[in-house]
């Protein structure tokens, strides 16, 4: 087994085995609610733990391509895009819902974000909170976008992103059976959820490639959860849109962004710079042998 295949096997075993075992233990044994953000933390950090274990002790490839540097000076436009992009997606989503007659153009729900604060003040606080919560979303991004996606089908970027997105989606599936999210039609719900993850992964992968930093997609991931999902859920609440619709509607503008990335070739051009693990490890081994 090559070092790359061994690393991938260990990574997936820890990511899935550790995360799923924890979910079952937390929900079925301790009866903890998976909606609780603190309860979610071990689950969310399983991919990062897996990536660290593999990079440090299995393949010994190190962290040279992990994107741990902030690169603020060079990549600040992408930080800004990752931060404000989810808010733009909220506007596009509720605009689409309004056009379909699923939203009555009422923004008063924003006043419920933080009791006692006007909606616009609460929204500013939420956007600031996204910056502070970004490290919590690093756990998934460091594993999926900054390890797995760089190690599979490295010469076929679209396939790499697609497979990573599918694996990422399946990793979330237990949440649909353990009380985190409930679908009236489970097969349809999982299908729509999977498409959403595929779109998100393509955007996150592009941000990672363009910024050369894992912190940019981590910021975008935080925004997707804390801004896009939360605000659309609040604004579209009231019975017109079910759980599947709340996932499907934001997926439409995300799919449009993905189509733009594909048509313009932006994703494939950036991905062409990636070096395979085996090439890098082979070079390291030659260096070590030369020193003996």
NORFENKA-V147304 format. One record per backbone hydrogen bond with DSSP energy under -0.5 kcal/mol. NH is the residue of the N-H (numbers start at 0). CO is the residue of the C=O. Records with the same first field share a line. If there is no record, write none. Layout:
NH=CO, CO
This chain:
5=1
6=2
7=3
8=4
9=5
10=6
11=7
12=8
13=9
14=10
15=11
16=11, 12
17=12, 13
18=13, 14
19=15
20=16
21=17
22=18
23=19
24=20
25=21
26=22
27=23
28=23, 24
29=24
31=25
35=32
39=35
40=36, 37
43=39
44=40
45=41, 42
48=44
49=45
50=46
51=47
52=48
53=49
54=50
55=51
56=52
57=52, 53
58=53
59=53
61=54
65=62
74=70
75=71
77=74
78=74
79=75
80=76
81=77
82=78
83=79
84=80
85=81
87=83
88=84
89=85
90=86
91=87
92=88
93=89
94=90
95=91
96=92
97=93
98=94
99=95
100=97
101=96
102=96
106=104
109=106
110=107
111=108
112=109
116=113
121=117
122=118
123=119
124=120
125=121
126=122
127=123
128=124
129=125
130=126
131=127
132=128
133=129, 130
135=132
136=132, 133
137=133
138=134
140=136
141=137
142=138
143=139
144=140
145=140
146=142
147=142
148=143
149=146
150=147
151=147
155=152
159=155
160=156
161=157
162=158
163=159
164=160
165=161
166=162
167=163
168=164
169=165
170=166
171=167, 168
172=168, 169
174=171
175=172
176=173
177=173
179=174
180=174
185=183
188=184
189=185
190=186
191=187
192=188
193=189
194=190
195=191
196=192
197=193
198=194
199=195
200=196
201=197
202=198
203=199
204=200
205=201
206=202
207=203
208=204
209=205
210=206
211=207
213=66
214=66
215=212
216=212
217=213
218=214
219=215
220=216
221=217
222=218
223=219
224=220
225=221
226=222
227=222
228=223
229=224
230=226
231=227
232=228
233=229
234=230
235=231
236=233
240=235
245=241
246=242, 243
247=243
248=244
250=246
251=247, 248
252=248
253=249
254=250
255=251
256=252
257=253
258=254
259=255
260=256
261=257
262=258
263=259
264=260
265=260
266=260
268=264
269=265
270=266
271=267
272=269
273=270
279=275
280=276
281=277
282=278
283=279
284=280
285=281
286=282
287=283
288=284
289=285
290=286
291=287, 288
